[in-house]
Structure formats: structure tokens, C-alpha cells
Amino acid sequence: MKYTVLIEESSEGFAVSVPGLPGCHSQGETEAEALVNITDAIREYLDVVEQYRPGCRAYK
């Protein structure tokens, strides 16, 4: 499944978030690092959904 990712550049690096997954955010010094980090954050977010919502399957 694909998610829209918002990337914001600042003087400290890049902040990324996933509008479709409330609270799913990450960051990185480079855009590439931020994208790798948000990919990990999405996986962890979906794992938590599966763990705490019995009967709810998250598609990865």
C-alpha cells in the first residue's frame, strides 16, 4: 500500500509526516534519510495498529 508523505525542509534537515496516519512523523538530516526513517515509522505504526486493534489487519 502507498501513503502520501509530506516533506518539509528546515535549517536542521527534513521533517516528514504521513497525513493518512495521524501521529506518524519522522525526520532526517537529508531527504533520503528522512524517507528511509518514515518508511520504518510507517511499518511500526501499522504493527501497533495490528497489536492493539484485534481483528484489524493493516496492509503493508
C-alpha distance matrix in Angstrom:
0.0 3.8 6.8 10.3 12.7 16.4 18.8 22.5 25.3 28.4 31.5 30.0 26.7 23.3 21.6 17.8 16.1 12.9 14.3 11.8 12.6 16.4 18.3 15.6 17.7 18.9 21.3 22.8 26.0 24.2 21.2 19.9 20.6 19.0 15.6 16.0 17.1 14.2 11.7 14.1 14.4 10.8 11.1 14.5 13.7 11.4 14.2 16.7 15.1 15.4 18.8 20.3 19.0 20.3 18.8 15.5 12.6 9.6 6.4 5.6
3.8 0.0 3.8 6.9 9.3 13.0 15.4 19.1 21.9 25.2 28.3 27.1 23.8 20.2 18.7 15.0 13.5 10.5 12.0 10.3 11.7 15.3 17.1 14.2 15.7 16.9 18.9 20.4 23.4 21.4 18.1 17.2 18.4 16.5 13.1 14.3 15.4 12.4 10.5 13.6 13.7 10.3 11.8 15.1 14.1 12.7 15.9 18.0 16.7 17.7 20.9 22.1 21.1 22.9 21.7 18.2 15.6 12.2 9.6 8.3
6.8 3.8 0.0 3.8 6.2 9.8 12.6 16.2 19.2 22.3 25.7 24.5 21.4 17.7 15.8 12.0 10.0 6.9 8.3 7.0 8.6 12.0 13.8 11.2 12.6 14.2 16.4 18.4 21.5 19.9 16.6 16.4 17.3 14.7 11.9 13.6 14.1 10.5 9.8 12.9 12.0 8.9 11.5 14.2 12.5 12.0 15.5 16.9 15.7 17.4 20.4 21.2 20.3 22.7 21.9 18.2 16.2 12.7 11.1 10.0
10.3 6.9 3.8 0.0 3.8 6.7 9.9 13.3 16.5 19.7 23.2 22.5 19.5 15.7 13.9 10.3 8.6 6.1 6.9 7.3 9.6 12.2 13.9 11.6 12.2 13.8 15.5 17.4 20.2 18.5 15.0 15.6 16.8 13.9 11.5 14.2 14.5 11.0 11.3 14.6 13.5 11.1 14.3 16.5 14.7 15.0 18.5 19.5 18.4 20.6 23.4 23.7 23.1 25.7 25.1 21.3 19.7 16.1 14.8 13.7
12.7 9.3 6.2 3.8 0.0 3.8 6.4 10.0 13.1 16.2 19.6 18.8 15.8 12.0 10.2 6.6 5.7 4.8 7.0 8.8 9.9 11.8 12.5 9.9 9.4 10.5 11.8 13.7 16.5 15.0 11.7 12.7 13.6 10.4 8.6 11.6 11.6 8.3 9.7 12.8 11.6 10.2 13.7 15.5 14.1 15.2 18.5 19.3 18.8 21.3 23.6 24.0 23.9 26.8 26.7 22.9 21.3 17.6 16.7 15.0
16.4 13.0 9.8 6.7 3.8 0.0 3.8 6.7 10.1 13.2 16.8 16.4 13.7 10.0 8.1 5.4 5.3 6.3 7.5 10.5 11.6 12.4 12.7 10.9 9.4 10.4 11.0 13.1 15.4 14.2 11.1 13.2 14.0 10.6 9.9 13.4 13.0 10.1 12.4 15.2 13.6 13.0 16.7 18.0 16.4 18.1 21.2 21.5 21.3 24.0 26.1 26.2 26.3 29.4 29.5 25.8 24.5 20.9 20.2 18.6
18.8 15.4 12.6 9.9 6.4 3.8 0.0 3.8 6.7 9.9 13.4 13.1 10.2 6.6 5.8 4.6 6.9 9.2 11.0 14.0 14.6 15.2 14.6 12.5 10.1 9.7 9.0 10.3 12.1 10.7 7.9 10.6 11.5 8.3 8.6 12.3 12.0 10.1 12.8 15.4 14.2 14.5 17.9 19.1 18.1 20.1 22.9 23.3 23.6 26.3 28.1 28.4 28.9 31.9 32.3 28.6 27.2 23.5 22.7 20.7
22.5 19.1 16.2 13.3 10.0 6.7 3.8 0.0 3.8 6.6 10.3 10.6 8.5 5.6 5.2 6.3 8.8 11.8 13.1 16.5 16.8 16.6 15.7 14.3 11.3 10.8 9.3 10.5 11.6 10.9 9.1 12.5 13.0 10.0 11.4 14.8 14.0 12.7 15.8 17.9 16.5 17.3 20.8 21.4 20.4 22.9 25.5 25.5 25.9 28.9 30.3 30.4 31.1 34.4 35.0 31.3 30.2 26.5 26.1 24.1
25.3 21.9 19.2 16.5 13.1 10.1 6.7 3.8 0.0 3.8 7.0 7.9 5.9 4.5 6.4 8.9 12.0 15.2 16.8 20.1 20.2 20.0 18.6 17.1 13.7 12.3 9.7 9.8 9.5 9.0 8.2 12.0 12.4 10.2 12.4 15.5 14.9 14.5 17.6 19.4 18.4 19.8 23.0 23.5 23.0 25.6 27.9 28.0 28.8 31.7 32.9 33.2 34.1 37.3 38.1 34.5 33.2 29.5 29.0 26.7
28.4 25.2 22.3 19.7 16.2 13.2 9.9 6.6 3.8 0.0 3.8 5.3 5.3 6.0 7.7 11.1 14.0 17.5 19.0 22.5 22.2 21.4 19.6 18.5 14.9 13.4 10.5 10.5 9.7 10.4 10.8 14.5 14.2 12.2 15.1 17.7 16.5 16.6 20.0 21.3 20.0 21.9 25.0 25.0 24.6 27.5 29.5 29.3 30.4 33.4 34.3 34.3 35.6 38.9 40.0 36.5 35.4 31.8 31.6 29.3
31.5 28.3 25.7 23.2 19.6 16.8 13.4 10.3 7.0 3.8 0.0 3.8 5.8 8.4 10.6 14.2 17.3 20.9 22.6 26.0 25.5 24.6 22.5 21.4 17.7 15.6 12.3 11.6 9.6 11.0 12.5 15.8 15.3 14.1 17.3 19.4 18.3 19.0 22.3 23.3 22.3 24.5 27.4 27.2 27.1 30.2 32.0 31.7 33.1 36.0 36.7 36.8 38.4 41.7 42.9 39.5 38.3 34.8 34.6 32.1
30.0 27.1 24.5 22.5 18.8 16.4 13.1 10.6 7.9 5.3 3.8 0.0 3.8 7.0 9.0 12.7 15.9 19.6 21.7 24.9 23.9 23.1 20.5 19.3 15.5 13.0 9.6 8.7 6.9 9.4 11.4 14.3 12.9 11.9 15.5 17.1 15.5 16.7 20.0 20.5 19.6 22.2 24.7 24.3 24.5 27.7 29.2 28.9 30.6 33.4 33.8 34.1 35.9 39.1 40.5 37.2 36.1 32.6 32.6 30.0
26.7 23.8 21.4 19.5 15.8 13.7 10.2 8.5 5.9 5.3 5.8 3.8 0.0 3.8 6.9 10.1 13.7 17.2 19.6 22.6 21.8 21.6 19.3 17.5 13.8 11.0 7.4 5.9 4.3 5.9 7.6 10.6 9.6 8.5 11.9 13.7 12.7 13.8 16.9 17.8 17.3 19.6 22.1 22.2 22.5 25.4 27.0 27.2 28.8 31.4 32.1 32.7 34.2 37.3 38.5 35.1 33.6 30.0 29.7 27.0
23.3 20.2 17.7 15.7 12.0 10.0 6.6 5.6 4.5 6.0 8.4 7.0 3.8 0.0 3.8 6.5 10.2 13.6 16.0 19.0 18.4 18.4 16.5 14.5 10.9 8.6 5.5 5.3 6.1 6.2 5.9 9.2 8.6 6.2 9.1 11.7 10.7 10.9 14.1 15.5 14.7 16.5 19.4 19.8 19.7 22.5 24.4 24.7 25.9 28.5 29.5 30.1 31.3 34.4 35.4 31.9 30.5 26.8 26.4 23.8
21.6 18.7 15.8 13.9 10.2 8.1 5.8 5.2 6.4 7.7 10.6 9.0 6.9 3.8 0.0 3.8 6.9 10.6 12.9 15.9 15.1 14.8 12.8 11.1 7.5 6.0 4.3 6.7 8.9 9.5 8.5 11.2 10.2 6.8 9.3 11.9 10.0 9.3 12.9 14.1 12.5 14.2 17.4 17.5 16.9 19.8 21.9 21.8 22.8 25.7 26.7 26.9 28.1 31.4 32.4 28.9 27.8 24.2 24.2 22.0
17.8 15.0 12.0 10.3 6.6 5.4 4.6 6.3 8.9 11.1 14.2 12.7 10.1 6.5 3.8 0.0 3.8 7.1 9.8 12.5 11.9 12.3 10.9 8.6 5.7 5.3 5.7 8.3 11.2 11.0 8.9 10.8 10.3 6.5 7.4 10.3 8.7 6.7 10.1 11.9 10.2 11.1 14.5 15.1 14.2 16.7 19.2 19.3 20.0 22.8 24.2 24.5 25.4 28.5 29.3 25.7 24.4 20.8 20.6 18.5
16.1 13.5 10.0 8.6 5.7 5.3 6.9 8.8 12.0 14.0 17.3 15.9 13.7 10.2 6.9 3.8 0.0 3.8 6.3 9.0 8.3 8.6 7.9 5.8 4.3 6.4 8.5 11.7 14.8 14.7 12.4 14.0 13.4 9.7 9.7 12.2 10.4 7.3 10.3 12.0 9.4 9.5 13.3 13.7 12.0 14.4 17.2 17.0 17.2 20.2 21.8 21.8 22.3 25.6 26.3 22.6 21.7 18.2 18.3 16.8
12.9 10.5 6.9 6.1 4.8 6.3 9.2 11.8 15.2 17.5 20.9 19.6 17.2 13.6 10.6 7.1 3.8 0.0 3.8 5.5 5.4 7.1 7.9 5.7 6.6 9.2 11.8 14.7 18.0 17.5 14.8 15.7 15.6 12.1 11.0 13.2 11.9 8.2 10.0 12.1 9.6 8.2 11.9 12.9 10.6 12.2 15.5 15.6 15.0 17.9 20.0 20.0 20.0 23.1 23.4 19.7 18.6 15.1 15.2 14.1
14.3 12.0 8.3 6.9 7.0 7.5 11.0 13.1 16.8 19.0 22.6 21.7 19.6 16.0 12.9 9.8 6.3 3.8 0.0 3.8 5.5 6.2 8.4 7.9 9.2 12.4 14.8 17.9 21.0 20.5 17.7 19.1 19.1 15.5 14.5 17.0 15.7 12.0 13.7 15.7 13.0 11.3 14.9 15.7 12.8 14.0 17.6 17.2 15.9 19.1 21.3 20.6 20.2 23.4 23.5 19.8 19.3 16.2 16.4 16.1
11.8 10.3 7.0 7.3 8.8 10.5 14.0 16.5 20.1 22.5 26.0 24.9 22.6 19.0 15.9 12.5 9.0 5.5 3.8 0.0 3.8 6.2 9.3 8.6 11.1 14.3 17.2 20.2 23.5 22.8 20.0 20.7 20.7 17.4 15.8 17.7 16.7 12.9 13.6 15.5 13.0 10.4 13.5 14.5 11.4 11.7 15.4 15.2 13.4 16.2 18.8 18.2 17.3 20.3 20.1 16.3 15.9 12.8 13.2 13.5
12.6 11.7 8.6 9.6 9.9 11.6 14.6 16.8 20.2 22.2 25.5 23.9 21.8 18.4 15.1 11.9 8.3 5.4 5.5 3.8 0.0 3.8 6.3 5.6 8.9 12.2 15.6 18.8 22.3 22.2 19.8 20.3 19.7 16.4 15.2 16.5 14.8 11.3 12.2 13.2 10.2 8.1 11.1 11.4 8.0 9.0 12.4 11.8 10.4 13.6 15.8 15.2 14.9 18.1 18.5 14.9 14.5 11.5 12.7 12.7
16.4 15.3 12.0 12.2 11.8 12.4 15.2 16.6 20.0 21.4 24.6 23.1 21.6 18.4 14.8 12.3 8.6 7.1 6.2 6.2 3.8 0.0 3.8 5.6 8.5 12.2 15.6 19.1 22.6 23.0 20.9 21.9 20.9 17.4 17.1 18.5 16.2 13.0 14.7 15.3 11.7 10.7 13.7 13.1 9.6 11.5 14.4 12.8 11.8 15.4 16.9 15.6 15.6 19.3 20.2 16.8 17.1 14.5 16.1 16.3
18.3 17.1 13.8 13.9 12.5 12.7 14.6 15.7 18.6 19.6 22.5 20.5 19.3 16.5 12.8 10.9 7.9 7.9 8.4 9.3 6.3 3.8 0.0 3.8 6.0 9.6 13.0 16.7 20.2 21.1 19.5 20.6 19.1 15.7 16.0 17.1 14.3 11.6 13.9 13.8 10.0 10.2 13.2 11.8 8.9 11.8 14.1 12.3 12.4 16.0 16.8 15.7 16.7 20.3 21.8 18.5 18.8 16.0 17.8 17.3
15.6 14.2 11.2 11.6 9.9 10.9 12.5 14.3 17.1 18.5 21.4 19.3 17.5 14.5 11.1 8.6 5.8 5.7 7.9 8.6 5.6 5.6 3.8 0.0 3.8 7.1 10.7 14.2 17.8 18.3 16.6 17.3 15.8 12.5 12.5 13.4 10.8 7.9 10.1 10.2 6.6 6.8 10.1 9.3 6.9 9.9 12.4 11.5 12.0 15.2 16.3 16.1 17.1 20.4 21.6 18.2 17.7 14.5 15.7 14.5
17.7 15.7 12.6 12.2 9.4 9.4 10.1 11.3 13.7 14.9 17.7 15.5 13.8 10.9 7.5 5.7 4.3 6.6 9.2 11.1 8.9 8.5 6.0 3.8 0.0 3.8 7.1 10.7 14.3 15.0 13.7 14.8 13.1 9.7 10.6 11.9 9.0 6.7 10.0 10.3 7.1 8.6 11.9 11.2 9.9 13.1 15.2 14.6 15.5 18.6 19.5 19.5 20.7 24.0 25.3 21.9 21.2 17.8 18.6 16.9
18.9 16.9 14.2 13.8 10.5 10.4 9.7 10.8 12.3 13.4 15.6 13.0 11.0 8.6 6.0 5.3 6.4 9.2 12.4 14.3 12.2 12.2 9.6 7.1 3.8 0.0 3.8 7.2 10.8 11.9 11.1 12.1 9.8 6.7 8.5 9.4 6.2 5.4 9.1 9.1 6.9 9.5 12.2 11.7 11.6 14.8 16.3 16.2 17.8 20.5 21.1 21.6 23.2 26.3 27.6 24.3 23.2 19.8 20.2 17.9
21.3 18.9 16.4 15.5 11.8 11.0 9.0 9.3 9.7 10.5 12.3 9.6 7.4 5.5 4.3 5.7 8.5 11.8 14.8 17.2 15.6 15.6 13.0 10.7 7.1 3.8 0.0 3.8 7.1 8.6 8.6 10.1 7.7 4.8 8.1 9.3 6.7 7.4 10.9 11.2 10.0 12.7 15.2 14.9 15.2 18.3 19.7 19.8 21.5 24.1 24.7 25.3 27.0 30.0 31.3 28.0 26.7 23.2 23.2 20.6
22.8 20.4 18.4 17.4 13.7 13.1 10.3 10.5 9.8 10.5 11.6 8.7 5.9 5.3 6.7 8.3 11.7 14.7 17.9 20.2 18.8 19.1 16.7 14.2 10.7 7.2 3.8 0.0 3.8 5.4 6.6 7.8 5.0 4.0 7.8 8.6 7.1 9.0 11.9 12.2 12.2 14.8 16.9 17.0 17.9 20.7 21.9 22.4 24.3 26.5 27.2 28.2 29.9 32.7 33.9 30.7 29.0 25.5 25.1 22.2
26.0 23.4 21.5 20.2 16.5 15.4 12.1 11.6 9.5 9.7 9.6 6.9 4.3 6.1 8.9 11.2 14.8 18.0 21.0 23.5 22.3 22.6 20.2 17.8 14.3 10.8 7.1 3.8 0.0 3.8 6.9 8.5 6.5 7.0 10.5 11.2 10.5 12.7 15.2 15.6 15.9 18.5 20.5 20.6 21.7 24.4 25.6 26.1 28.1 30.3 30.9 31.9 33.6 36.4 37.7 34.4 32.7 29.1 28.6 25.6
24.2 21.4 19.9 18.5 15.0 14.2 10.7 10.9 9.0 10.4 11.0 9.4 5.9 6.2 9.5 11.0 14.7 17.5 20.5 22.8 22.2 23.0 21.1 18.3 15.0 11.9 8.6 5.4 3.8 0.0 3.8 5.4 5.2 6.2 8.7 10.0 10.5 12.3 14.3 15.6 16.3 18.3 20.3 21.1 22.1 24.4 25.8 26.8 28.4 30.5 31.5 32.7 34.1 36.8 37.6 34.3 32.3 28.6 27.6 24.5
21.2 18.1 16.6 15.0 11.7 11.1 7.9 9.1 8.2 10.8 12.5 11.4 7.6 5.9 8.5 8.9 12.4 14.8 17.7 20.0 19.8 20.9 19.5 16.6 13.7 11.1 8.6 6.6 6.9 3.8 0.0 3.8 5.5 5.1 6.2 8.7 9.8 10.5 12.4 14.4 15.0 16.3 18.6 20.0 20.5 22.5 24.4 25.6 26.7 28.8 30.2 31.3 32.3 35.0 35.6 32.1 30.0 26.3 25.1 22.0
19.9 17.2 16.4 15.6 12.7 13.2 10.6 12.5 12.0 14.5 15.8 14.3 10.6 9.2 11.2 10.8 14.0 15.7 19.1 20.7 20.3 21.9 20.6 17.3 14.8 12.1 10.1 7.8 8.5 5.4 3.8 0.0 3.8 5.4 5.2 6.4 8.7 10.0 10.8 12.8 14.3 15.5 17.1 18.8 20.0 21.6 23.1 24.8 26.1 27.7 29.1 30.7 31.8 34.1 34.5 31.2 28.8 25.1 23.7 20.3
20.6 18.4 17.3 16.8 13.6 14.0 11.5 13.0 12.4 14.2 15.3 12.9 9.6 8.6 10.2 10.3 13.4 15.6 19.1 20.7 19.7 20.9 19.1 15.8 13.1 9.8 7.7 5.0 6.5 5.2 5.5 3.8 0.0 3.8 5.4 5.1 6.1 8.7 9.9 10.8 12.3 14.3 15.7 16.8 18.2 20.3 21.4 22.8 24.5 26.2 27.2 28.8 30.2 32.7 33.5 30.3 28.1 24.5 23.5 20.1
19.0 16.5 14.7 13.9 10.4 10.6 8.3 10.0 10.2 12.2 14.1 11.9 8.5 6.2 6.8 6.5 9.7 12.1 15.5 17.4 16.4 17.4 15.7 12.5 9.7 6.7 4.8 4.0 7.0 6.2 5.1 5.4 3.8 0.0 3.8 5.5 5.0 6.1 8.6 9.9 10.2 12.1 14.3 15.2 15.9 18.2 19.8 20.8 22.3 24.4 25.5 26.7 27.9 30.6 31.5 28.1 26.2 22.5 21.8 18.8
15.6 13.1 11.9 11.5 8.6 9.9 8.6 11.4 12.4 15.1 17.3 15.5 11.9 9.1 9.3 7.4 9.7 11.0 14.5 15.8 15.2 17.1 16.0 12.5 10.6 8.5 8.1 7.8 10.5 8.7 6.2 5.2 5.4 3.8 0.0 3.8 5.4 5.1 6.2 8.7 9.7 10.5 12.5 14.3 15.0 16.6 18.5 20.0 21.1 22.8 24.4 25.8 26.7 29.2 29.6 26.2 23.9 20.2 19.0 15.9
16.0 14.3 13.6 14.2 11.6 13.4 12.3 14.8 15.5 17.7 19.4 17.1 13.7 11.7 11.9 10.3 12.2 13.2 17.0 17.7 16.5 18.5 17.1 13.4 11.9 9.4 9.3 8.6 11.2 10.0 8.7 6.4 5.1 5.5 3.8 0.0 3.8 5.6 5.2 6.5 8.8 10.1 11.1 12.7 14.4 15.8 17.0 18.9 20.4 21.8 23.0 24.9 26.1 28.2 28.8 25.7 23.2 19.7 18.5 15.1
17.1 15.4 14.1 14.5 11.6 13.0 12.0 14.0 14.9 16.5 18.3 15.5 12.7 10.7 10.0 8.7 10.4 11.9 15.7 16.7 14.8 16.2 14.3 10.8 9.0 6.2 6.7 7.1 10.5 10.5 9.8 8.7 6.1 5.0 5.4 3.8 0.0 3.8 5.4 5.2 6.2 8.7 10.1 10.7 12.2 14.4 15.4 16.7 18.5 20.3 21.1 22.7 24.2 26.6 27.7 24.5 22.5 19.1 18.7 15.5
14.2 12.4 10.5 11.0 8.3 10.1 10.1 12.7 14.5 16.6 19.0 16.7 13.8 10.9 9.3 6.7 7.3 8.2 12.0 12.9 11.3 13.0 11.6 7.9 6.7 5.4 7.4 9.0 12.7 12.3 10.5 10.0 8.7 6.1 5.1 5.6 3.8 0.0 3.8 5.3 4.7 6.0 8.6 9.6 10.1 12.1 14.0 15.1 16.3 18.3 19.7 20.9 22.0 24.6 25.4 22.0 20.1 16.5 16.1 13.3
11.7 10.5 9.8 11.3 9.7 12.4 12.8 15.8 17.6 20.0 22.3 20.0 16.9 14.1 12.9 10.1 10.3 10.0 13.7 13.6 12.2 14.7 13.9 10.1 10.0 9.1 10.9 11.9 15.2 14.3 12.4 10.8 9.9 8.6 6.2 5.2 5.4 3.8 0.0 3.8 5.4 5.2 6.4 8.8 9.9 10.9 12.5 14.5 15.6 16.9 18.6 20.4 21.2 23.4 23.8 20.6 18.2 14.6 13.6 10.4
14.1 13.6 12.9 14.6 12.8 15.2 15.4 17.9 19.4 21.3 23.3 20.5 17.8 15.5 14.1 11.9 12.0 12.1 15.7 15.5 13.2 15.3 13.8 10.2 10.3 9.1 11.2 12.2 15.6 15.6 14.4 12.8 10.8 9.9 8.7 6.5 5.2 5.3 3.8 0.0 3.8 5.5 5.2 6.3 8.6 10.1 10.7 12.5 14.4 15.6 16.6 18.6 20.0 22.1 23.0 20.1 17.9 14.6 14.4 11.2
14.4 13.7 12.0 13.5 11.6 13.6 14.2 16.5 18.4 20.0 22.3 19.6 17.3 14.7 12.5 10.2 9.4 9.6 13.0 13.0 10.2 11.7 10.0 6.6 7.1 6.9 10.0 12.2 15.9 16.3 15.0 14.3 12.3 10.2 9.7 8.8 6.2 4.7 5.4 3.8 0.0 3.8 5.5 5.1 6.0 8.6 9.8 10.6 12.4 14.4 15.2 16.5 18.0 20.6 21.8 18.7 17.1 13.8 14.3 11.9
10.8 10.3 8.9 11.1 10.2 13.0 14.5 17.3 19.8 21.9 24.5 22.2 19.6 16.5 14.2 11.1 9.5 8.2 11.3 10.4 8.1 10.7 10.2 6.8 8.6 9.5 12.7 14.8 18.5 18.3 16.3 15.5 14.3 12.1 10.5 10.1 8.7 6.0 5.2 5.5 3.8 0.0 3.8 5.5 5.0 6.2 8.6 10.0 10.6 12.5 14.2 15.6 16.3 18.7 19.4 16.0 14.2 10.6 10.8 8.6
11.1 11.8 11.5 14.3 13.7 16.7 17.9 20.8 23.0 25.0 27.4 24.7 22.1 19.4 17.4 14.5 13.3 11.9 14.9 13.5 11.1 13.7 13.2 10.1 11.9 12.2 15.2 16.9 20.5 20.3 18.6 17.1 15.7 14.3 12.5 11.1 10.1 8.6 6.4 5.2 5.5 3.8 0.0 3.8 5.5 5.3 6.2 8.8 10.0 10.7 12.3 14.5 15.4 17.3 17.9 15.0 12.7 9.5 9.7 7.1
14.5 15.1 14.2 16.5 15.5 18.0 19.1 21.4 23.5 25.0 27.2 24.3 22.2 19.8 17.5 15.1 13.7 12.9 15.7 14.5 11.4 13.1 11.8 9.3 11.2 11.7 14.9 17.0 20.6 21.1 20.0 18.8 16.8 15.2 14.3 12.7 10.7 9.6 8.8 6.3 5.1 5.5 3.8 0.0 3.8 5.5 5.0 6.3 8.7 10.0 10.5 12.4 14.1 16.2 17.7 15.1 13.5 10.9 12.2 10.3
13.7 14.1 12.5 14.7 14.1 16.4 18.1 20.4 23.0 24.6 27.1 24.5 22.5 19.7 16.9 14.2 12.0 10.6 12.8 11.4 8.0 9.6 8.9 6.9 9.9 11.6 15.2 17.9 21.7 22.1 20.5 20.0 18.2 15.9 15.0 14.4 12.2 10.1 9.9 8.6 6.0 5.0 5.5 3.8 0.0 3.8 5.5 5.3 6.4 8.9 10.0 10.8 12.1 14.8 16.2 13.1 12.2 9.4 11.3 10.4
11.4 12.7 12.0 15.0 15.2 18.1 20.1 22.9 25.6 27.5 30.2 27.7 25.4 22.5 19.8 16.7 14.4 12.2 14.0 11.7 9.0 11.5 11.8 9.9 13.1 14.8 18.3 20.7 24.4 24.4 22.5 21.6 20.3 18.2 16.6 15.8 14.4 12.1 10.9 10.1 8.6 6.2 5.3 5.5 3.8 0.0 3.8 5.4 5.0 6.3 8.6 10.1 10.4 12.6 13.3 10.2 8.6 5.7 7.8 7.5
14.2 15.9 15.5 18.5 18.5 21.2 22.9 25.5 27.9 29.5 32.0 29.2 27.0 24.4 21.9 19.2 17.2 15.5 17.6 15.4 12.4 14.4 14.1 12.4 15.2 16.3 19.7 21.9 25.6 25.8 24.4 23.1 21.4 19.8 18.5 17.0 15.4 14.0 12.5 10.7 9.8 8.6 6.2 5.0 5.5 3.8 0.0 3.8 5.4 5.2 6.2 8.7 10.0 11.6 12.9 10.7 9.2 7.6 9.8 9.3
16.7 18.0 16.9 19.5 19.3 21.5 23.3 25.5 28.0 29.3 31.7 28.9 27.2 24.7 21.8 19.3 17.0 15.6 17.2 15.2 11.8 12.8 12.3 11.5 14.6 16.2 19.8 22.4 26.1 26.8 25.6 24.8 22.8 20.8 20.0 18.9 16.7 15.1 14.5 12.5 10.6 10.0 8.8 6.3 5.3 5.4 3.8 0.0 3.8 5.4 5.0 6.1 8.2 10.6 12.8 10.7 10.6 9.4 12.4 12.4
15.1 16.7 15.7 18.4 18.8 21.3 23.6 25.9 28.8 30.4 33.1 30.6 28.8 25.9 22.8 20.0 17.2 15.0 15.9 13.4 10.4 11.8 12.4 12.0 15.5 17.8 21.5 24.3 28.1 28.4 26.7 26.1 24.5 22.3 21.1 20.4 18.5 16.3 15.6 14.4 12.4 10.6 10.0 8.7 6.4 5.0 5.4 3.8 0.0 3.8 5.5 5.5 5.7 8.6 10.1 7.4 7.8 6.9 10.4 11.5
15.4 17.7 17.4 20.6 21.3 24.0 26.3 28.9 31.7 33.4 36.0 33.4 31.4 28.5 25.7 22.8 20.2 17.9 19.1 16.2 13.6 15.4 16.0 15.2 18.6 20.5 24.1 26.5 30.3 30.5 28.8 27.7 26.2 24.4 22.8 21.8 20.3 18.3 16.9 15.6 14.4 12.5 10.7 10.0 8.9 6.3 5.2 5.4 3.8 0.0 3.8 5.7 5.5 6.5 7.8 5.9 5.7 6.2 9.6 11.0
18.8 20.9 20.4 23.4 23.6 26.1 28.1 30.3 32.9 34.3 36.7 33.8 32.1 29.5 26.7 24.2 21.8 20.0 21.3 18.8 15.8 16.9 16.8 16.3 19.5 21.1 24.7 27.2 30.9 31.5 30.2 29.1 27.2 25.5 24.4 23.0 21.1 19.7 18.6 16.6 15.2 14.2 12.3 10.5 10.0 8.6 6.2 5.0 5.5 3.8 0.0 3.8 5.9 6.7 9.5 8.8 9.3 9.9 13.3 14.2
20.3 22.1 21.2 23.7 24.0 26.2 28.4 30.4 33.2 34.3 36.8 34.1 32.7 30.1 26.9 24.5 21.8 20.0 20.6 18.2 15.2 15.6 15.7 16.1 19.5 21.6 25.3 28.2 31.9 32.7 31.3 30.7 28.8 26.7 25.8 24.9 22.7 20.9 20.4 18.6 16.5 15.6 14.5 12.4 10.8 10.1 8.7 6.1 5.5 5.7 3.8 0.0 3.8 6.1 9.4 8.7 10.5 11.3 15.0 16.4
19.0 21.1 20.3 23.1 23.9 26.3 28.9 31.1 34.1 35.6 38.4 35.9 34.2 31.3 28.1 25.4 22.3 20.0 20.2 17.3 14.9 15.6 16.7 17.1 20.7 23.2 27.0 29.9 33.6 34.1 32.3 31.8 30.2 27.9 26.7 26.1 24.2 22.0 21.2 20.0 18.0 16.3 15.4 14.1 12.1 10.4 10.0 8.2 5.7 5.5 5.9 3.8 0.0 3.8 6.3 5.5 8.3 9.8 13.5 15.7
20.3 22.9 22.7 25.7 26.8 29.4 31.9 34.4 37.3 38.9 41.7 39.1 37.3 34.4 31.4 28.5 25.6 23.1 23.4 20.3 18.1 19.3 20.3 20.4 24.0 26.3 30.0 32.7 36.4 36.8 35.0 34.1 32.7 30.6 29.2 28.2 26.6 24.6 23.4 22.1 20.6 18.7 17.3 16.2 14.8 12.6 11.6 10.6 8.6 6.5 6.7 6.1 3.8 0.0 3.8 5.4 8.1 10.8 14.2 16.6
18.8 21.7 21.9 25.1 26.7 29.5 32.3 35.0 38.1 40.0 42.9 40.5 38.5 35.4 32.4 29.3 26.3 23.4 23.5 20.1 18.5 20.2 21.8 21.6 25.3 27.6 31.3 33.9 37.7 37.6 35.6 34.5 33.5 31.5 29.6 28.8 27.7 25.4 23.8 23.0 21.8 19.4 17.9 17.7 16.2 13.3 12.9 12.8 10.1 7.8 9.5 9.4 6.3 3.8 0.0 3.8 6.4 9.8 12.8 15.7
15.5 18.2 18.2 21.3 22.9 25.8 28.6 31.3 34.5 36.5 39.5 37.2 35.1 31.9 28.9 25.7 22.6 19.7 19.8 16.3 14.9 16.8 18.5 18.2 21.9 24.3 28.0 30.7 34.4 34.3 32.1 31.2 30.3 28.1 26.2 25.7 24.5 22.0 20.6 20.1 18.7 16.0 15.0 15.1 13.1 10.2 10.7 10.7 7.4 5.9 8.8 8.7 5.5 5.4 3.8 0.0 3.8 6.5 9.7 12.8
12.6 15.6 16.2 19.7 21.3 24.5 27.2 30.2 33.2 35.4 38.3 36.1 33.6 30.5 27.8 24.4 21.7 18.6 19.3 15.9 14.5 17.1 18.8 17.7 21.2 23.2 26.7 29.0 32.7 32.3 30.0 28.8 28.1 26.2 23.9 23.2 22.5 20.1 18.2 17.9 17.1 14.2 12.7 13.5 12.2 8.6 9.2 10.6 7.8 5.7 9.3 10.5 8.3 8.1 6.4 3.8 0.0 3.8 6.4 9.4
9.6 12.2 12.7 16.1 17.6 20.9 23.5 26.5 29.5 31.8 34.8 32.6 30.0 26.8 24.2 20.8 18.2 15.1 16.2 12.8 11.5 14.5 16.0 14.5 17.8 19.8 23.2 25.5 29.1 28.6 26.3 25.1 24.5 22.5 20.2 19.7 19.1 16.5 14.6 14.6 13.8 10.6 9.5 10.9 9.4 5.7 7.6 9.4 6.9 6.2 9.9 11.3 9.8 10.8 9.8 6.5 3.8 0.0 3.8 6.3
6.4 9.6 11.1 14.8 16.7 20.2 22.7 26.1 29.0 31.6 34.6 32.6 29.7 26.4 24.2 20.6 18.3 15.2 16.4 13.2 12.7 16.1 17.8 15.7 18.6 20.2 23.2 25.1 28.6 27.6 25.1 23.7 23.5 21.8 19.0 18.5 18.7 16.1 13.6 14.4 14.3 10.8 9.7 12.2 11.3 7.8 9.8 12.4 10.4 9.6 13.3 15.0 13.5 14.2 12.8 9.7 6.4 3.8 0.0 3.8
5.6 8.3 10.0 13.7 15.0 18.6 20.7 24.1 26.7 29.3 32.1 30.0 27.0 23.8 22.0 18.5 16.8 14.1 16.1 13.5 12.7 16.3 17.3 14.5 16.9 17.9 20.6 22.2 25.6 24.5 22.0 20.3 20.1 18.8 15.9 15.1 15.5 13.3 10.4 11.2 11.9 8.6 7.1 10.3 10.4 7.5 9.3 12.4 11.5 11.0 14.2 16.4 15.7 16.6 15.7 12.8 9.4 6.3 3.8 0.0
